[in-house]
Amino acid sequence: MVTTRARTQEWMFSFFLIAALVIPSWAHANAWPSPPRVDAKSWAMVDARSGQIIAEHDADMELPPASLTKMMTLYLAFEDIKLGRLDPHEQVTVSKKAWKIGGSTMFLEPRMHPNVDALLHGIATYSGNDACIALAEHVAGSEEAFAERMNEKAAALGLTHTRFVNATGFPVAGHYSSARDMALLGAALWRDFPDMYEIFSEKSYTFDGRSQPNRNRLLWTYPEADGIKTGHTEEAGFCLVGSAEQASTRFVTAVFGTTSDRARARQSKILLKFGFRNFTTLRPAERDIRRQVDVYEGSEDHVWLKPATPIWVTVPKGSESSLAFRLHYQAPLKAPIKQGQKLGTIDAVLSGKTGADEVLQSVAVIAARGVDQASWIGRQWDGLRLWWQGTSADAASSN
């Protein structure tokens, strides 16, 4: 005969067995995946659509960026072209400074007059130091003046651990960046200049009868890769900002201080594979995010709040259902309210990541339409409503 105690023990054993099987799988589904081992001095990976840093190691360490610097040189050139300040067909004078720079070059000479477009290819594909100086002098009058513009743009893009002294990345005191900043810059190049970004996937380029290959091995060894830039000096080691896309997810990686040309591509590939295996990028529909809130002293009683910009959120695969959106605004809202007026923020929150909610994104919310001020009588009535609500709340809190 089975005793009550035995039945109880049997039931408890079954319960803990089921819990052991179920709870770990639930926890794994909601846990933020641990990053892989990456043999680099410093590294970071960002989702270019959401802007989230997915994984990093010493990502704010200030290090020589070598030729990764040239991404900012190209950013400024792309921007000037987009704004109509620079024509890709303009011819450029090659100075003696550009001619004599050395290192990786396009083999420019003072007798040549390459156009801007050729220089862009020479920078992106050849990593041409001479092309950088020729372009910087053409755009800003001198490389020093161009470097000032580079620093202004770095500040505007939120690159807080970056300072440029030249347009090439040639080693010099006070010229530094970080893995986080270079990853963010790579994402900005893709985001801000989609029509020009394909230049980074160019495997070779021919100028003046001489063809040179792109030094980015990812373009040959990782099918989804389409950029971005390599760098190497004795002090910096081998660096690479890589980029790849699968479905709606695009990752940009930055590795600093690897030991070889092959190693920087291999470590970048490790990061990209980790990212695509473990994460997905979501774009919730606006109808799932917008909120209707009360308005007082207005011609209408409610207003719809919507995100000021499209929201993209990166989450671990398997935890999509744990994503929620929480609105924050200063209540009560009073009219008048202008259409497009910023009225608060909405947070994308992932539950269960570390046992507590994690805010992944915070985006401003704006009024979907304007609300005019009510008449004097309407404003007085709403004043009474607010007074009564405050009195009711006080009474409830005292009970």
Residue pairs with C-beta under 8 A, 6 or more apart in sequence:
2 10
26 352
27 352
28 318
29 316
29 318
29 319
30 316
30 318
30 319
30 322
30 350
30 351
30 352
30 353
31 316
31 352
31 353
31 354
32 316
32 353
32 354
32 358
33 274
33 278
33 279
33 316
35 55
35 56
35 57
35 274
36 270
36 271
36 274
37 270
38 57
38 255
38 267
38 270
38 271
39 258
39 259
39 263
39 267
40 57
40 255
40 256
40 257
40 258
40 264
40 267
41 58
41 61
41 63
41 237
41 256
41 257
41 258
42 57
42 58
42 59
42 61
42 63
42 178
42 179
42 255
42 256
42 257
43 56
43 57
43 58
43 59
43 179
43 253
43 254
43 255
43 256
43 267
43 271
44 53
44 55
44 56
44 57
44 59
44 178
44 179
44 180
44 182
44 183
44 253
44 254
45 53
45 54
45 55
45 56
45 183
45 251
45 252
45 253
45 254
45 271
45 272
45 274
45 275
46 52
46 53
46 54
46 180
46 183
46 184
46 186
46 187
46 251
46 252
47 54
47 249
47 250
47 251
47 275
47 279
47 281
47 312
47 314
48 186
48 187
48 190
48 191
48 243
48 250
48 251
48 252
49 248
49 249
49 250
49 281
49 283
49 312
49 314
50 281
50 312
50 313
50 314
50 360
50 361
51 184
51 187
51 312
51 361
52 313
52 314
52 360
52 361
53 59
53 180
53 183
54 251
54 275
54 279
54 314
55 271
55 274
55 275
56 179
56 180
57 179
58 179
59 178
59 179
59 180
59 183
60 160
60 161
60 178
60 179
60 180
61 161
61 178
61 179
61 256
62 161
62 176
62 177
62 178
63 176
63 177
63 178
63 179
63 236
63 256
63 257
64 169
64 171
64 175
64 176
64 233
64 235
64 236
65 162
65 169
65 175
65 176
65 177
65 182
65 231
65 236
65 239
65 256
66 169
66 171
66 231
66 232
66 233
66 236
66 239
67 104
67 127
67 168
67 169
67 229
67 230
67 231
67 232
67 239
68 169
68 177
68 182
68 229
68 230
68 231
68 239
68 241
68 254
69 164
69 166
69 167
69 168
69 169
69 175
69 177
69 231
70 123
70 124
70 127
70 132
70 167
70 168
70 169
70 229
71 182
71 185
71 186
71 189
71 228
71 229
71 241
72 150
72 153
72 154
72 164
72 185
73 123
73 132
73 135
73 136
73 146
73 150
73 167
73 168
74 120
74 123
74 124
74 189
74 199
75 153
75 185
75 188
75 189
75 192
75 193
76 139
76 146
76 149
76 150
76 153
77 86
77 116
77 119
77 120
77 135
77 139
78 189
78 192
78 193
78 196
79 153
79 192
79 193
80 86
80 139
81 87
81 88
81 116
81 196
82 192
82 193
82 196
86 116
86 139
87 116
88 115
88 116
88 117
88 120
89 115
89 116
89 117
90 115
90 116
90 138
91 113
91 114
91 115
92 113
92 114
92 115
92 116
92 119
92 134
92 135
92 138
93 110
93 113
93 134
93 137
93 138
94 108
94 109
94 110
94 111
94 112
94 113
94 114
94 130
94 134
95 110
95 133
95 134
95 137
96 110
97 133
97 137
97 143
98 108
98 130
98 131
98 133
98 134
98 137
99 108
99 109
99 110
99 130
101 129
101 130
101 133
101 168
101 170
102 129
103 129
103 168
103 170
104 126
104 127
104 128
104 129
105 126
105 128
105 129
105 130
105 131
106 114
106 118
106 119
106 122
106 126
106 128
106 130
106 131
106 207
106 208
107 130
107 207
107 208
107 210
108 114
108 122
108 128
108 130
108 131
108 134
112 208
114 122
114 131
114 134
114 207
116 135
116 138
118 131
118 207
119 128
119 131
119 134
119 135
120 135
120 196
120 199
121 199
121 202
121 205
121 207
122 128
122 130
122 131
122 205
122 207
123 131
123 132
123 135
124 199
124 200
124 202
124 214
124 229
125 199
125 202
125 203
125 204
125 205
125 212
125 213
125 214
126 205
126 207
126 212
127 215
127 229
127 230
127 231
129 168
129 170
132 167
132 168
133 143
133 167
133 168
135 167
136 142
136 143
136 146
136 147
136 167
137 143
137 146
139 146
140 146
140 148
140 149
143 166
143 167
146 167
147 164
147 165
147 166
147 167
150 164
150 167
151 162
151 163
151 164
154 162
154 163
154 164
154 181
154 185
157 184
157 185
157 188
158 184
159 177
159 181
159 184
159 185
160 181
161 176
161 177
161 178
161 180
161 181
162 176
162 177
162 178
162 181
163 174
163 175
163 176
163 177
164 175
164 177
165 172
165 173
165 174
165 175
166 172
166 175
169 175
169 231
169 233
170 233
171 233
171 234
171 235
171 236
178 256
179 254
179 255
179 256
180 254
182 239
182 241
182 254
182 256
183 241
183 252
183 253
183 254
185 241
186 227
186 228
186 229
186 241
186 243
186 252
186 254
187 252
189 197
189 200
189 227
189 228
190 197
190 227
190 243
190 250
190 252
197 226
197 227
198 226
200 216
200 226
200 227
200 228
200 229
200 243
201 219
201 225
201 226
201 227
202 214
203 213
203 214
203 219
203 220
204 211
204 212
204 213
204 214
205 211
205 212
205 214
215 230
215 261
216 225
216 227
216 228
216 229
216 230
216 240
216 242
216 265
217 261
217 262
217 264
217 265
218 225
218 240
218 242
218 244
218 265
218 268
218 269
219 225
219 226
221 265
221 269
222 242
222 244
222 265
222 269
222 272
224 244
224 245
224 246
224 272
224 276
225 242
225 243
225 244
225 272
226 243
226 244
226 245
227 241
227 242
227 243
228 241
228 242
228 243
228 252
229 240
229 241
230 238
230 239
230 240
230 261
230 264
231 238
231 239
231 240
232 238
232 239
232 261
236 256
236 257
237 256
237 257
237 258
237 259
238 257
238 258
238 259
238 260
238 261
238 263
238 264
239 254
239 255
239 256
239 257
239 258
239 264
240 253
240 254
240 255
240 258
240 264
240 265
240 268
241 252
241 253
241 254
242 252
242 253
242 254
242 255
242 265
242 268
242 269
242 271
242 272
243 250
243 251
243 252
243 253
244 250
244 251
244 272
244 276
245 251
246 276
247 280
248 280
248 281
248 283
249 275
249 276
249 279
249 280
249 281
249 314
250 281
251 271
251 272
251 275
251 276
253 268
253 271
253 272
253 275
255 264
255 267
255 268
255 271
258 264
258 267
277 317
278 316
278 317
279 314
279 315
279 316
279 317
280 314
280 315
280 317
280 320
281 312
281 313
281 314
282 312
282 313
282 314
282 315
282 320
282 323
283 310
283 311
283 312
283 313
284 311
284 313
284 323
284 325
286 306
286 307
288 325
289 306
289 307
289 311
289 325
289 346
290 304
290 305
290 306
290 307
290 365
290 368
291 304
291 305
291 327
291 346
291 365
292 302
292 303
292 304
292 305
293 302
293 303
293 305
293 327
293 329
293 331
293 333
294 301
294 302
294 331
294 332
294 333
295 301
295 302
295 303
295 333
295 334
295 335
295 337
295 371
296 332
296 333
296 334
296 335
296 382
296 385
296 386
297 334
297 335
297 373
297 374
297 378
297 379
297 382
297 383
298 334
298 335
298 336
298 337
298 371
298 372
298 373
298 374
298 378
298 382
299 335
299 371
299 372
299 373
299 374
299 378
300 335
300 371
303 333
303 337
303 367
303 368
303 369
303 371
304 367
304 368
304 369
305 327
305 329
305 343
305 344
305 346
305 365
305 366
305 367
305 368
306 365
306 366
306 368
307 346
307 363
307 364
307 365
307 366
308 342
308 363
308 364
308 365
308 366
309 363
309 364
311 346
311 348
311 361
311 363
312 361
313 323
313 348
313 360
313 361
314 360
315 322
315 323
315 350
315 360
316 353
319 350
319 352
319 353
322 350
322 351
322 352
322 353
323 348
323 349
323 350
323 360
324 348
324 349
324 351
325 346
325 347
325 348
325 349
326 346
326 347
326 349
327 344
327 345
327 346
327 365
328 344
328 345
328 346
328 347
329 343
329 344
329 345
329 365
330 343
330 344
332 386
333 343
335 371
335 372
335 373
335 374
336 370
336 371
336 372
336 373
337 343
337 367
337 370
337 371
338 367
338 370
339 367
339 368
339 369
339 370
340 366
340 367
341 366
341 367
341 370
342 364
342 365
342 366
343 365
343 366
343 367
344 364
344 365
345 362
345 363
345 364
345 365
346 362
346 363
346 365
347 359
347 361
347 362
348 359
348 360
348 361
348 362
348 363
349 357
349 358
349 359
349 360
350 357
350 358
350 360
351 357
351 358
373 379
374 382
